[in-house]
Amino acid sequence: MKTLIIQGGAIRDIPSFYEEINRVFMSAEDWSLGQSLDALDDMLRGGYGAIEGREPVRLIWRDMEHSRAALGTETTRAYLTAKLDQPGRYNMATIGRQLAELEGGTGQTYFEIVLAIIAEHANIALVAA
């Protein structure tokens, strides 16, 4: 089983999260993954980067609690608020609902969304370390 290691201590915000993802998953590619949850999901499906197809992968995430805090409520609020500044690009009702849920304590943080995306890939075993 292939083992990949995310250094959670290197994650301070969304851009540094993708820097770490690119370091771990895309080092053999001559291009890097953009800051997109859809792109992250596509990459985890395999076919490019470190994952080949549906091969089993053990993904160790060190300092996960640090990453949870870095990609928590404050970061997610800024992420959603920035989307509100682009009304032609995003569904404002959906973003508004996500922001209200976040503020009400029931919405997902960016970190939780990332974990949900990883969980959708049965071939990836996530290990908190």
N, C-alpha and C positions, 0 to 999 in steps of 0.2 A: 504494500500500500504506500503510495506517495505521501510524504509528509511535508507540509508547508507551514511556515511560522510567521504570524503577524506580530510585530513588535508594537504592542498597544501604547507603550510609553512614548512612541514617536508621533502619536496622533494628538493633535491639539485642536483641530477644527476640521471642517469638511475638506478643504484643499489638502491638508496633511494626511487625511485618511486616504485620499486617492493617490497621494505620493507613495504611501506605504503599500497600498494595493498594487500599484504599478511595480514597485520594487519586488514584491513577492511573486506576483503572477505574470508580469509582462517583461521581465528582464531580458528574455531571449528575443523579444520582438523589437523591430525598428520603429515602433510607434507606441504610444501610451494611451491608456484608457482615459476618456474624459470624465468630468465630474457629473455622472449621471447614474441614478439608481437602475434605470433600464439597461445601461451599458454594463453595469456590475452584474446584473442578472444574466445577460447574454454571455458574458465572459465565463461565469460559473457553469454554464451549460457545456462548456468545453469546445474544443475545435481550434482554439488559438490560445496563446499564453501557456501557462504551466499545466493546465488541465487538458488532457487528450480525451475527447468524447466523454463517456460516462464512467471513466476509470474511478476506482475508489480513492478518496483523498482524505487524509487526516489533517484537518486545519487547526493548528494550535494557535490560540490567541492569547499571547502573554499580556499581562497588565490590563486585562479586560475591563476592570473597574475604572481604570484611568480613562480608557476609551469611552466607556459608558458616560462618564462625567463630561468628557470633552465634546461628545456628540449628543448631549442631553437637551434639556428644555430650552436653555438660552440659545444654543446653536440652532436648534430646530426652529425657534421663533424667528431668528434672523433669516434663516433659509426660506421660510414661508412668507415672511414680510417682503423679502426681495422679490418673490414671485408676484406678489400683489402689485408691484411696480411695473409689471409687464402684462397688462390686461389682454392684449391681443394674442399672447402666447399661451396663457394658462386659463383654465376654467376658474374664474374668480369665485363662484359659489363653492366649488370644491375646496379651494385653498382657504376661503373664509371659514368653512366648516372645520377643516383640519386645524386651523389656528384656534378657533373657539374651543374645540375638543382638547387641544394641547393646554390652553389656558385654564380649562375646567378640570384638568387632571386626568382626563380619560383618553386623550390622544397619544399616538405613538411618537416617540422621539426619533430622530434620525438613526440613532444607534439601534433602537428597537426595530425600525424598518429594515435596516441592514441584516439584523439577526433573522427576521422573518424571511428575507430573500434567501439567505444561506440555508435556512431550514427547508425551503422548497426543493432543494437539490439533495435527493436521497443518497447520492453517492458521496456526499461530503459529510464527514463526521467532525463536528465542531467540538473542540476541547478547550475549556477555559483554563488558563494557566497563570 
